[in-house]
Amino acid sequence: MSGLFDVAIVGAGPVGLAAAIACKRAGLTYVVLEKGCVVNAIFEYPTYMTFFTTAPELEIGNHPMVTGHDKPDRRDALMYYRLVTQREGLNVRQYTEVTAVHAAPAGFTLEVETQDGTPGVVEARRVVVATGYYDNPLHIGIPGEDSENVSHYYTEAHPFMGLNVTVIGAGNSAADAALDLWRGGANVTMVVRAPELKSTIKYWVRPDLENRIKEGSIAAHFNSRVVEIHPGHVLVQREDGTTSRLPTHFTFALTGYRPDLSFLAGLNLATQPDECLVMSEHYESSVPGLFVVGSAGFAGKTNQVFIENGRHHATAAVTEIVRQLQDVREVAPLVR
């Protein structure tokens, strides 16, 4: 990984790939560093997940996404972003984790570690962070949360047929999981801290779930929280302080996710009261030359930044990088 790149992009999700395409078309030298596979977060989505949005809003680099559905599903997205990466010939280093970023005379030094544990260093004039948030679940902090029968990610219903499953949460992830589990033959109970389901649940999913709860197909405990998880049950505490045991074989704690920017700790990034980073209109952080695009910089607003708008962050950031580097080396105008 020798040599000085114009741009090092951390994260090969859709937003990171959009940044890579913009760099390539502007004539910048770049490398994309991804600790997992390309679009790793989408790979970790539920097996049969359908996106909220339509295909054109997920497209990057003017590559059309063609699907046989009204809305793309996980498989469509994986195939699309994989093909875009291949057709563009993007310089992506998969299974290469960035462990630290330091300021350096030429820009930045990034410490990396490959899948086999081999350390390395990447040097770049500018850094674009596009790590998202899906790989960093919000932990509840209760006894038993780290047990083998607990997961912060949902895949599919098949292994849970006929079993008691508790779903903690009331957002889109919890709603999708509860319905899929029920249709897969599981006995599903939801535990929700609020008095009702979140209003942000997809408009075609919410009434379906409300009707299943109303008819008793899916049990729901509102104004309640799980305070302990055991091998055969969870302990639920209601708002009035009383508790009860729910027989449970598996628990899905789908309580949300937050960006993990711990690898930037040494740069002392400025943040706002809502945990969002302080950034310019071009998504440059308080550290000159370090850009944060997509949901990574919006810890307090993760429900407002998606692929649909995050991909435009990437273009704005690279446009500004091109301007900044004009005096460093000759670069081509950015092709949108």
C-alpha positions in Angstrom: 0.0 0.0 0.0 2.9 2.3 -0.7 2.6 5.7 -2.3 0.7 8.8 -1.5 -3.0 8.8 -2.7 -5.0 11.9 -3.3 -7.9 10.4 -1.4 -8.3 7.5 1.0 -12.0 6.5 1.3 -12.9 4.5 4.4 -15.9 2.3 3.7 -17.1 0.5 0.6 -20.8 1.0 1.1 -22.9 2.7 -1.6 -21.8 6.2 -0.4 -18.1 5.2 -0.3 -18.4 3.7 -3.8 -20.1 6.9 -5.1 -17.1 8.8 -3.7 -14.7 6.4 -5.4 -16.4 6.9 -8.8 -16.3 10.7 -8.4 -12.6 10.5 -7.6 -11.9 8.3 -10.6 -13.8 10.5 -13.0 -12.0 13.6 -11.6 -8.6 12.0 -12.2 -7.7 11.7 -8.5 -5.7 8.8 -7.2 -7.7 7.0 -4.5 -8.1 3.8 -2.5 -11.2 2.4 -0.8 -10.5 0.6 2.5 -13.3 -1.7 3.7 -13.1 -3.9 6.7 -15.7 -6.3 5.3 -16.9 -7.0 1.8 -18.3 -4.5 -0.7 -21.5 -3.0 0.7 -21.0 -5.1 3.8 -24.0 -3.5 5.6 -26.4 -4.5 2.9 -24.9 -8.0 3.0 -25.8 -8.1 6.8 -29.4 -7.0 6.1 -32.2 -9.5 6.6 -32.1 -12.1 3.8 -35.3 -11.2 2.2 -35.4 -7.4 3.0 -37.0 -5.0 0.5 -35.9 -1.4 0.4 -38.1 1.5 1.3 -37.2 3.4 -1.9 -37.2 2.8 -5.6 -34.2 1.7 -7.7 -33.3 5.1 -9.2 -32.7 6.6 -5.7 -30.1 3.9 -5.0 -28.1 4.4 -8.2 -24.6 5.7 -8.2 -22.3 6.8 -11.0 -25.2 7.0 -13.5 -25.3 3.2 -13.6 -29.0 2.2 -13.9 -30.3 -0.4 -11.4 -32.7 -2.8 -13.2 -35.0 -4.9 -11.0 -38.1 -7.0 -11.5 -39.8 -5.4 -8.5 -41.4 -2.1 -7.6 -38.8 -1.7 -4.9 -35.3 -3.4 -5.0 -34.6 -6.1 -2.5 -31.3 -7.1 -0.8 -30.3 -9.5 -3.6 -30.9 -6.8 -6.2 -28.7 -4.3 -4.3 -25.9 -6.7 -3.7 -25.7 -7.6 -7.4 -26.0 -4.0 -8.5 -23.2 -2.6 -6.3 -21.0 -5.6 -7.0 -21.4 -5.1 -10.8 -20.8 -1.3 -10.5 -17.6 -1.9 -8.6 -16.4 -4.4 -11.2 -17.4 -2.4 -14.3 -15.8 0.8 -12.9 -12.7 -1.1 -11.9 -12.7 0.6 -8.5 -9.7 0.3 -6.4 -11.3 -1.4 -3.4 -9.3 -3.2 -0.7 -11.8 -5.5 1.0 -11.2 -7.0 4.5 -8.8 -4.1 5.3 -9.8 -2.3 8.5 -8.7 1.2 9.2 -7.7 1.2 12.9 -6.4 4.8 13.3 -6.0 8.0 11.3 -3.3 10.6 12.1 -2.6 14.0 10.7 0.7 14.0 8.6 2.7 16.6 6.7 1.3 15.5 3.4 -2.3 15.1 4.8 -3.0 11.9 6.7 -1.6 8.6 7.7 -4.0 5.7 8.1 -3.1 2.6 10.1 -4.7 -0.5 8.6 -5.0 -4.2 9.4 -5.8 -6.9 6.8 -7.9 -10.0 7.5 -4.9 -12.1 8.5 -3.8 -9.5 11.0 -1.0 -8.0 8.9 -0.6 -4.2 9.8 0.0 -1.6 7.2 0.0 2.1 6.5 -1.8 4.2 3.8 -0.9 7.8 3.1 -3.4 10.2 1.6 -3.8 14.0 1.0 -7.5 13.8 1.9 -9.7 11.3 3.7 -13.4 10.6 3.1 -15.1 8.6 5.8 -18.1 6.7 4.6 -18.5 4.0 7.3 -22.2 4.3 8.0 -23.5 3.0 11.3 -25.0 -0.5 10.8 -22.0 -2.4 12.1 -22.3 -0.7 15.5 -25.5 -1.7 17.3 -26.8 0.2 20.3 -26.4 -2.1 23.3 -29.0 -2.1 26.0 -26.5 -2.8 28.8 -28.4 -5.6 30.6 -27.3 -9.0 32.0 -27.4 -11.7 29.4 -27.2 -9.4 26.4 -24.0 -11.1 25.2 -25.5 -14.6 25.4 -25.4 -16.9 22.4 -29.2 -16.7 22.1 -29.2 -12.9 21.6 -28.5 -11.0 18.4 -28.6 -7.4 17.3 -29.1 -8.5 13.7 -32.0 -10.4 12.1 -31.5 -12.6 9.1 -34.5 -14.9 8.4 -37.3 -16.8 10.2 -36.6 -20.4 9.2 -34.4 -21.5 12.2 -37.1 -20.2 14.7 -40.2 -22.2 13.6 -42.2 -23.2 16.7 -39.9 -21.4 19.1 -40.5 -18.5 21.4 -38.8 -15.4 20.1 -38.7 -12.0 21.8 -38.1 -8.9 19.7 -36.9 -5.8 21.5 -37.6 -2.5 19.7 -40.3 -0.7 17.8 -38.7 0.6 14.6 -38.4 -0.7 11.1 -35.9 -3.5 11.9 -38.1 -4.8 14.8 -41.3 -4.5 12.8 -39.9 -6.4 9.8 -38.4 -9.1 12.0 -41.5 -9.6 14.1 -43.7 -10.1 11.0 -41.3 -12.3 9.2 -40.8 -14.5 12.3 -44.5 -14.8 12.8 -45.0 -15.8 9.1 -42.2 -18.3 9.6 -44.0 -20.1 12.4 -42.3 -18.5 15.4 -44.2 -17.5 18.6 -43.4 -13.8 18.6 -43.5 -11.3 21.5 -42.4 -7.6 21.1 -41.2 -5.5 24.1 -41.5 -1.8 23.4 -40.4 1.0 25.8 -42.8 3.5 24.3 -46.6 3.4 24.4 -46.8 2.6 20.7 -44.9 1.6 17.6 -42.6 4.2 16.0 -44.2 6.5 13.5 -41.2 6.0 11.2 -42.1 2.4 10.4 -42.7 1.9 6.7 -46.2 2.9 5.8 -47.1 -0.5 4.3 -45.6 -2.4 7.3 -47.1 -0.5 10.2 -50.8 -1.4 9.6 -49.9 -5.1 9.0 -48.0 -5.3 12.3 -50.8 -3.3 14.2 -53.4 -5.8 12.9 -51.3 -8.8 13.9 -50.9 -7.3 17.4 -54.6 -6.5 17.6 -55.7 -10.0 16.7 -53.2 -11.5 19.1 -51.0 -13.2 16.5 -48.1 -11.2 17.8 -47.9 -10.4 21.5 -46.7 -6.9 22.4 -45.8 -5.4 25.8 -45.8 -1.6 25.5 -44.3 0.8 28.2 -42.0 -2.1 29.1 -38.4 -3.0 28.8 -36.3 -6.2 29.1 -34.0 -5.9 32.1 -32.5 -9.4 32.1 -32.0 -12.1 29.5 -31.7 -15.8 30.6 -31.3 -19.0 28.6 -35.0 -19.8 28.8 -36.7 -16.5 29.5 -36.4 -12.7 29.6 -37.4 -10.6 32.5 -39.6 -7.7 31.5 -40.2 -4.6 33.7 -43.3 -2.5 33.2 -43.6 1.2 33.6 -45.1 0.7 37.1 -42.1 -1.3 38.2 -43.7 -4.7 38.2 -42.0 -7.5 36.4 -42.9 -10.8 34.6 -41.0 -13.6 32.9 -41.5 -14.3 29.2 -40.5 -17.8 28.0 -37.9 -17.2 25.3 -35.6 -19.3 23.2 -34.1 -16.4 21.2 -34.0 -12.7 21.6 -33.5 -10.1 18.9 -32.4 -6.7 20.4 -33.2 -4.5 17.5 -32.8 -1.2 19.3 -30.9 0.9 16.7 -27.3 1.6 15.6 -24.8 4.5 15.9 -21.7 5.4 13.9 -18.4 4.2 15.4 -15.7 6.7 14.7 -13.3 5.5 17.4 -10.6 5.1 14.8 -10.6 8.9 14.4 -10.2 9.5 18.2 -6.8 11.1 17.9 -8.1 13.9 15.6 -10.4 15.5 18.2 -13.4 16.0 15.9 -15.8 18.7 17.0 -19.4 17.5 17.5 -22.7 19.2 18.0 -25.0 18.7 21.0 -27.0 15.9 19.2 -23.7 14.0 18.5 -23.6 15.0 14.9 -20.2 16.2 13.6 -19.6 19.8 12.9 -19.3 19.9 9.1 -19.2 22.4 6.2 -21.7 22.4 3.4 -19.2 20.1 1.6 -19.2 17.6 4.5 -15.7 18.6 5.6 -15.2 18.0 9.3 -13.6 20.3 11.8 -10.3 18.7 10.8 -9.3 20.3 7.5 -9.0 17.7 4.7 -11.1 15.1 6.6 -14.6 14.6 5.0 -17.4 12.5 6.5 -20.2 11.5 4.2 -23.4 9.5 4.5 -24.8 8.6 7.9 -21.3 8.3 9.6 -21.4 12.0 10.7 -25.0 12.0 11.9 -25.2 10.0 15.1 -28.1 12.0 16.3 -30.0 11.9 13.0 -29.5 8.4 11.7 -33.1 8.3 10.7 -32.6 11.2 8.2 -29.6 10.1 6.2 -29.8 7.2 3.8 -28.3 5.9 0.6 -30.7 8.2 -1.3 -29.2 11.4 0.1 -25.8 10.1 1.3 -24.7 9.4 -2.2 -25.0 13.2 -2.9 -22.7 13.9 0.1 -20.0 12.0 -1.7 -20.2 14.1 -4.8 -20.2 17.3 -2.8 -17.2 16.2 -0.8 -15.1 15.1 -3.9 -16.0 18.4 -5.7 -14.5 20.3 -2.8 -11.5 18.0 -2.7 -10.9 18.6 -6.4 -10.9 22.4 -5.7 -8.5 22.1 -2.8 -6.1 19.9 -4.7 -5.9 22.1 -7.8 -2.8 23.7 -6.3 -1.3 20.4 -5.4 -1.6 18.5 -8.7 -3.5 19.0 -11.9 -6.9 17.3 -11.8 -9.7 17.1 -14.2 -13.1 18.8 -13.7 -15.5 16.5 -11.8 -17.9 14.6 -14.1 -21.2 14.1 -12.4 
